[in-house]
Amino acid sequence: MSSTDIQRIELLIRISNQISRYFSIFIFFGGTIGNIFNIIILSDRSIRKLPSVFLFLIASIASLIAIHLGLITRMLSGWASDPTYTIGWLCKLRTFLVFVSRAVVFWLFVLTTIDRLLLSSSENRQRRLSTMKNAQRGALFVIIMSIIIYAQLFYCYEANLTNAPFQCYAKSSSCQLLTDMTFASFTTIVPLLLMLIFGLMTISNIRESHRRLCQTSIETMTHRLSPSQQRSKKMERHLLFMVFTQVLVLAILTLPQAIQRLHAAFIGPYNSQLQATKDMFVYNIVLLLTYLASAMPFYIYTLTGGNLFRKPLLNLMQRIYRLILCRQL
């Protein structure tokens, strides 16, 4: 290997370490604050009985778990030793929880798109399926399914590895192939495709509903919506916008890692150390983007949720302000 290649490898490693360390801090604190606010706001009495809000709430808890378990060790790299690199059971448990929590987030958003699809239907039978009980059942099924799918990580991952990108990593090429394929398909591509399909079906239902309203004679419209019905309709529109925006951001920030892992799985081991370092550099960048996706929901909901989300947020800020004021007195 030439001296130029060695210098390039060292430069890529330094840049990768610095980006991982400092960008992780930004994502960690922004995501922690945002998801804690999400959990508090989505637990508000005025909105917590909505099935989609319940699913958003569980997704925020899962995102908080993924951010904390996934980023703390990255932030501490260079300043302290990572116990998951040397303790076998800790390596397995952390990896398992990170993969499961990220999968849960994706599949919960699939359920929210299904809930929006049901509510947009013209059939009462389908609309009645959008209930809190069904949302709870769906969330439980998603958690159990993710646990079963990623149980193989307890076998595949080991600590104290030397010939691997990280000391806590898949112990064989077959294990790494299985993990990459599972993550790319089960956690990313399949959920995003389902979100796209259900989202398009929802849009189709909404257009059909508008078409029927336009065809209805003015003479037959003998009554107008009551104020409570108008508020309910407005709330549904805000929820729909929140779901679609979240799905779009999720796709933009997570598809690069799925593509990168599929590429690595099919290309196989690199003959060049420089090429392997380049691949690991790209992997570190796209991995941080997936954690950024877990940190974004609060800010997305604040921008797109209208009064549905901003009113509980304002109430929370007022309570915090009064609490601080009382303590100062």
PyMOL commands that set and color helices and strands:
alter all, ss='L'
color gray80, all
select helices_A, chain A and resi 3-42+51-76+83-85+88-120+124-127+132-156+173-215+218-220+227-267+273-295+297-304+306-328
alter helices_A, ss='H'
color red, helices_A
select strands_A, chain A and resi 157-158+169-170
alter strands_A, ss='S'
color yellow, strands_A
deselect
rebuild
show_as cartoon
